[in-house]
């Protein structure tokens, strides 16, 4: 079974880097070009996990992050902000501080790769 990872990142170079890391882990990256497109992908494709930037096109990604988590999709926040700047409503959601190493991403995605649900 193909395991898709939704990537929502507004910086194209970062999105491409994350896509490569996800693919190198044997998963299928599915990069979204907008928040609306990410919702469509979540609805239609039910990704195995999601990686969402906290700051998207001048807006907060907090709402979609919370929505994906509520849908049961394991989600990690990608951000250049420090942990203290992340809204308390997102507490407990895994966070990858940019720039992050492939090992940090692999640690988050390992249960997905192994077929363990969160």
KEPA-155952 format. One line per 2 residues: number of its first residue (from 1); for each residue y, z, x of C-alpha. Coordinates in steps of 0.5 Angstrom, whole numbers. Layout:
// KEPA-155952
NUM> Y:Z:X  ...
END
This chain:
// KEPA-155952
1> 0:0:0  7:-2:3
3> 12:4:4  19:2:3
5> 25:6:5  31:5:2
7> 37:5:7  44:6:4
9> 49:5:10  56:2:10
11> 56:0:18  52:-6:19
13> 50:-5:26  48:2:24
15> 44:-1:18  41:-6:23
17> 39:0:28  36:4:22
19> 32:-2:20  29:-3:26
21> 27:4:27  24:4:20
23> 20:-2:21  18:0:28
25> 14:6:25  10:1:20
27> 15:2:14  19:-3:10
29> 26:-2:11  30:-4:4
31> 37:-4:6  42:-4:0
33> 49:-7:0  52:-3:-5
35> 51:4:-9  50:0:-15
37> 45:-4:-11  41:2:-8
39> 41:5:-16  37:-2:-17
41> 33:-2:-12  31:6:-13
43> 30:4:-21  26:-3:-19
45> 22:-1:-13  21:6:-13
47> 22:7:-5  18:12:-1
49> 24:15:2  31:14:2
51> 36:14:8  43:15:5
53> 50:15:9  54:21:7
55> 61:17:7  60:10:4
57> 66:5:3  71:10:3
59> 67:14:-2  62:20:-2
61> 55:19:-2  53:26:-5
63> 52:23:-12  47:18:-10
65> 44:23:-5  43:28:-11
67> 40:23:-16  35:20:-11
69> 33:27:-10  32:29:-17
71> 28:23:-18  23:26:-13
73> 25:21:-7  25:24:-1
75> 32:23:2  35:24:8
77> 43:25:9  45:20:15
79> 52:23:17  57:23:23
81> 60:29:20  58:36:23
83> 53:40:18  59:45:16
85> 63:39:13  57:37:9
87> 58:39:1  54:46:0
89> 51:42:-6  47:38:-1
91> 44:44:2  37:44:3
93> 37:36:4  35:34:11
95> 40:31:15  40:26:21
97> 47:27:25  49:21:28
99> 48:18:33  41:21:32
101> 34:19:36  28:15:33
103> 24:22:34  29:25:29
105> 28:20:24  20:20:25
107> 20:27:24  23:26:17
109> 19:20:16  12:22:18
111> 10:25:12  11:18:8
113> 7:15:14  2:19:13
115> 2:19:5  4:26:4
117> 9:27:-2  14:32:-1
END
